[in-house]
């Protein structure tokens, strides 16, 4: 049995660049070696994909596809900082925002 490092759950939207064109999907869980994606049914096993994390290109190979889900392996592995970025969804306002009376924290959805 092969050990796989812990994957962190998330809901981070990404736009993959694939040989057949761009694919909008969501990272469901991630670690430095790989990730599980949703809305990725149009990917093909063995396909090479890329996307941007912290202004750096992340490269990966599709390892499996099942329905609308897919698993990818990063080549080379992501840095801890890139994984931390993917763990937090920034597009829904889950961070501090300036409000009329100061800072306000919006709860995770």
Residue pairs with C-beta under 8 A, 6 or more apart in sequence:
4 33
5 31
5 32
5 33
6 31
7 29
7 30
7 31
7 34
7 35
7 36
8 29
8 30
8 31
8 83
8 87
9 28
9 29
10 27
10 28
10 29
10 30
10 86
10 87
10 88
10 89
11 26
11 27
11 28
11 89
12 26
12 27
12 30
12 86
12 87
12 88
12 89
12 90
13 24
13 25
13 26
13 27
13 89
13 91
14 24
14 25
14 26
14 27
14 37
14 51
15 22
15 23
15 24
15 51
16 22
16 23
16 24
16 25
16 40
16 43
16 49
16 50
16 51
17 49
17 50
17 51
18 43
18 47
18 48
18 49
19 47
19 48
20 42
23 39
23 40
23 42
23 43
23 49
24 39
25 37
25 38
25 39
25 40
25 70
26 37
26 38
26 39
27 35
27 36
27 37
27 86
28 35
28 36
28 37
28 38
28 69
29 35
29 36
30 36
30 78
30 83
30 86
30 87
31 83
32 74
32 77
32 78
32 79
32 80
32 83
33 73
33 74
33 77
33 78
34 60
34 63
34 71
34 72
34 73
34 74
35 60
35 71
35 72
35 74
35 86
36 69
36 70
36 71
37 43
37 69
37 70
37 71
37 72
38 68
38 69
39 68
40 65
40 68
40 69
40 70
41 65
41 67
41 68
41 69
41 70
43 49
43 62
43 65
43 70
44 62
44 65
45 62
45 63
45 64
45 65
46 61
46 62
47 61
47 62
48 59
48 60
48 61
48 62
49 59
49 60
49 61
49 62
49 72
50 57
50 58
50 59
50 60
51 57
51 58
52 58
53 78
53 82
53 85
53 86
54 81
54 82
54 85
56 82
58 74
58 78
58 82
59 74
59 75
59 76
60 72
60 73
60 74
60 75
61 72
61 73
61 75
62 70
62 71
62 72
63 70
63 71
63 72
63 73
64 70
64 71
65 71
78 86
88 94
88 95
92 109
93 106
94 106
94 107
94 108
94 109
95 106
96 103
96 104
96 105
97 103
97 104
97 106
